[in-house]
Amino acid sequence: MSTSPNIARVARVVAAKDLRIEMRSHIVVQQVLPFAGLVMVMFAFALDNDDVLQRVAGGLVWLATLFSLFIVVQRSYAIETSDGALDALRVAGVDSQGIFLGKSAALFVQLITLELLLFVLAVVLYQVQLSLAGLVLLVTCVLCATAGLAFVGTLYGGLTAGAHGRETLLPLLLLPVVAPVVLSATRATESAFLSGGAVLADGWPWVGVLAVFAALFGIGGLLSFGALIEE
Amino acid sequence: MDALSTSIIDLRDVVAVYNGYPALAGASLSVEKGEIVLFQGPNGAGKSTLLRLCAGLLPVERGTAFVLGCNVQDERERIRSRVGLLGHNNGLYADLSIADNISFWASMVGASQIEIDAAMSRMGIDGSLASRSVGNLSAGQKRRCALACLIVRRAELWLLDEPHAGLDAKGRDEIDAILREASQLGATIVVASHEIERAQHLATRNVAVVAGRVQERS
């Protein structure tokens, strides 16, 4: 008789599977990272002003992350739907909360990798300054914002996975929802970079917003993901 | 279901709706352990709906339905974890190797490496084939991999929708041999197929599905 795997086991197995597929296909490394890097470089050329670049660096990093999020989420579900693997998981009664957490965790790891590159590029291209206290704020901001983006991306990716025109539908649905994340993360990052006269202490309330957002969509995803992928 | 009944599938006057249409209109059926039962009938007759109902994917509108001793009406999750439904897709990850795909399902249920090796052996998947990406396999090899996943999942009831579709003669023979062996080892298998001649040769019992009703055939 089959055993009922618990949520933690399912999450671990699904996350490991998604990351293994990425390690084999190199889509994030060979396509998403260069794309995000190009966005940063293009902004640098387009604005062509060090003062302006330093002031908007935080926003540019999060915009590049947002654009890349669409690609990574599409990819995350393309591997599930191309041969009916998500259906197979659902049909086999695999815990949907475990699937949600596992896919969110894999997305989180991929986004964190991407953001690491983008922040390094911001320091190099836009010459932003970062103190130790700023670094603490920035790391906290990145963790909270990325968790929120991963939860929302997984939730909406599941919602559109079986839909016609999902490639265009996903950004359309996702953009308004992640707007608070992009806004809050930008404000917190500006504070961490002390850009445009921003003060470090002003960044923490925005991190609070990001944490609340991540918690809300984490809980919402756990409760609703099963119904979303169910027929 | 009768408390002493050993039926793997026990449907009595079942009415079910699929995509808003009444797809089953009073279906009654009993399938015993180890049988290979063939569902045959024209397109839209209700074969796939019957498989989906047995897999715990559809609610019962009227009548009673028990699968593996569980009530389809309110124990669908329990049924799903014990049933393997293989439809037109194989449910595999193209970027992973055969071994990775099978290990993925084994990890889901806590199956051991011995069980993985046994499943691959039964499917004729050796070392070099096991390491190949599923995306580079033939249709027959993919289907064998999907069946190996059912084995490591320890599925007791195999529900197969057109298992011969897209396979060449050799691949079809291989699938037939695998299904016969699985049946001998205790799995109960239900096959919905258009290829009546081949499927009849495989099945121990034929069942006609016509307009959402089930008719036994000798």
Boltz contact constraints between the chains, C-beta under 6 A:
constraints:
  - contact:
      token1: [A, 2]
      token2: [B, 81]
      max_distance: 6.0
  - contact:
      token1: [A, 2]
      token2: [B, 82]
      max_distance: 6.0
  - contact:
      token1: [A, 2]
      token2: [B, 109]
      max_distance: 6.0
  - contact:
      token1: [A, 2]
      token2: [B, 154]
      max_distance: 6.0
  - contact:
      token1: [A, 3]
      token2: [B, 109]
      max_distance: 6.0
  - contact:
      token1: [A, 3]
      token2: [B, 110]
      max_distance: 6.0
  - contact:
      token1: [A, 4]
      token2: [B, 81]
      max_distance: 6.0
  - contact:
      token1: [A, 5]
      token2: [B, 108]
      max_distance: 6.0
  - contact:
      token1: [A, 13]
      token2: [B, 107]
      max_distance: 6.0
  - contact:
      token1: [A, 13]
      token2: [B, 108]
      max_distance: 6.0
  - contact:
      token1: [A, 17]
      token2: [B, 104]
      max_distance: 6.0
  - contact:
      token1: [A, 21]
      token2: [B, 95]
      max_distance: 6.0
  - contact:
      token1: [A, 24]
      token2: [B, 95]
      max_distance: 6.0
  - contact:
      token1: [A, 25]
      token2: [B, 95]
      max_distance: 6.0
  - contact:
      token1: [A, 79]
      token2: [B, 93]
      max_distance: 6.0
  - contact:
      token1: [A, 83]
      token2: [B, 89]
      max_distance: 6.0
  - contact:
      token1: [A, 83]
      token2: [B, 90]
      max_distance: 6.0
  - contact:
      token1: [A, 83]
      token2: [B, 92]
      max_distance: 6.0
  - contact:
      token1: [A, 84]
      token2: [B, 89]
      max_distance: 6.0
  - contact:
      token1: [A, 84]
      token2: [B, 91]
      max_distance: 6.0
  - contact:
      token1: [A, 85]
      token2: [B, 91]
      max_distance: 6.0
  - contact:
      token1: [A, 85]
      token2: [B, 93]
      max_distance: 6.0
  - contact:
      token1: [A, 88]
      token2: [B, 91]
      max_distance: 6.0
  - contact:
      token1: [A, 91]
      token2: [B, 55]
      max_distance: 6.0
  - contact:
      token1: [A, 91]
      token2: [B, 85]
      max_distance: 6.0
  - contact:
      token1: [A, 93]
      token2: [B, 77]
      max_distance: 6.0
  - contact:
      token1: [A, 93]
      token2: [B, 80]
      max_distance: 6.0
  - contact:
      token1: [A, 93]
      token2: [B, 81]
      max_distance: 6.0
